[in-house]
């Protein structure tokens, strides 16, 4: 395949060299004549282990050359990868000037061309950049004549190990809108050893930010825990070594699905205990200190979403802090319900596990002592909940929530606190008996 790579900085230079190693004919483009000259001489313009040797090999074999003439490179190829920088401006806003410039340049080269050209954005950009910046720039440059297909392909390379990371990344993520583009990208990376994930362009744009934000979060978490360990006389390295051994809950997909606030008998209590210990030892832990306020914000956002409907009769499906349990201790749905009661809303609640526990379970004393007013609002069946509700709040992804979604009419609004954990397939099956449209607002 003949490929143009725009931007010969860290990402672009490594990408160009590795694609050339895989057998593609690559044309590198950069505004810097010095970078172009170095690459054409088989020398690396950046410090990266093994890159100089690889450049010497692929340039010598005639599979990689560099130029400052992007239009000429585009005319020689059928796909372009854009790897230009997106540095931060004031308040963190990314500078997409280089993307706009390259898009205009590509468009100019494509003016009047009758073959379809594929443009792949590899730079780190916020969702909507491909649609609102790059694509219009290409069309402006071509005076509306360019025939292009767009894709987003974030990179997952670390400085110092980028050559290995290119060949063995955790994922190949491609955001596009058609099978032909996805097929082209599979061919481009046919030798790369990683799962190929096809998704939407906006999702692909945000994946890289999600990864980097989580990496930053992990560094801060480990450092704060290390500081606490030092203050409490524990071995921070050993604590985190053991922590990372748990690949079922800690280093895994567990808890990494958008939903509602956490609750229960452990997480709130133990986070507060760590904060107390940090304060007692005069250790600053701003990340840990932000956990409870962040959790409380999720509850406030849910309350606001219900109140914005302007409707008074509210049905809540699921009351315990997570599905499959009757535990109401620090349940965020209980807090939500109490706040809505305080705002004068008329509530009915369905949670069969809690209803059973009210009569026979371990939560009976808690319900009677702490939230007796909520106990009086419990429904016995889905039909009673749906009959009451002008707004249905889905607090748990359980069978009663699925059934309720299938029974509500078009006038009932839905506040989905699970953010889609009740799958589309479940919803469709539940609505089969009464296929009425549902307005969904997700917090």
HELIX and SHEET records of a PDB file:
HELIX    1   1 UNK A   10  UNK A   21  1                                  12    
HELIX    2   2 UNK A   33  UNK A   40  1                                   8    
HELIX    3   3 UNK A   51  UNK A   60  1                                  10    
HELIX    4   4 UNK A   70  UNK A   75  1                                   6    
HELIX    5   5 UNK A   90  UNK A   92  5                                   3    
HELIX    6   6 UNK A   97  UNK A  110  1                                  14    
HELIX    7   7 UNK A  129  UNK A  129  1                                   1    
HELIX    8   8 UNK A  130  UNK A  134  3                                   5    
HELIX    9   9 UNK A  135  UNK A  141  1                                   7    
HELIX   10  10 UNK A  162  UNK A  167  1                                   6    
HELIX   11  11 UNK A  179  UNK A  188  1                                  10    
HELIX   12  12 UNK A  201  UNK A  232  1                                  32    
HELIX   13  13 UNK A  236  UNK A  245  1                                  10    
HELIX   14  14 UNK A  267  UNK A  280  1                                  14    
HELIX   15  15 UNK A  286  UNK A  308  1                                  23    
HELIX   16  16 UNK A  332  UNK A  342  1                                  11    
HELIX   17  17 UNK A  352  UNK A  360  1                                   9    
HELIX   18  18 UNK A  364  UNK A  370  1                                   7    
HELIX   19  19 UNK A  372  UNK A  375  1                                   4    
HELIX   20  20 UNK A  382  UNK A  388  1                                   7    
HELIX   21  21 UNK A  399  UNK A  407  1                                   9    
HELIX   22  22 UNK A  424  UNK A  431  1                                   8    
SHEET    1   A 8 UNK A  64  UNK A  67  0                                        
SHEET    2   A 8 UNK A  25  UNK A  29  1                                        
SHEET    3   A 8 UNK A   2  UNK A   6  1                                        
SHEET    4   A 8 UNK A  79  UNK A  82  1                                        
SHEET    5   A 8 UNK A 117  UNK A 121  1                                        
SHEET    6   A 8 UNK A 148  UNK A 152  1                                        
SHEET    7   A 8 UNK A 171  UNK A 176 -1                                        
SHEET    8   A 8 UNK A 195  UNK A 199  1                                        
SHEET    1   B 5 UNK A 346  UNK A 350  0                                        
SHEET    2   B 5 UNK A 313  UNK A 317  1                                        
SHEET    3   B 5 UNK A 391  UNK A 394  1                                        
SHEET    4   B 5 UNK A 413  UNK A 416  1                                        
SHEET    5   B 5 UNK A 439  UNK A 442  1                                        
END                                                                             
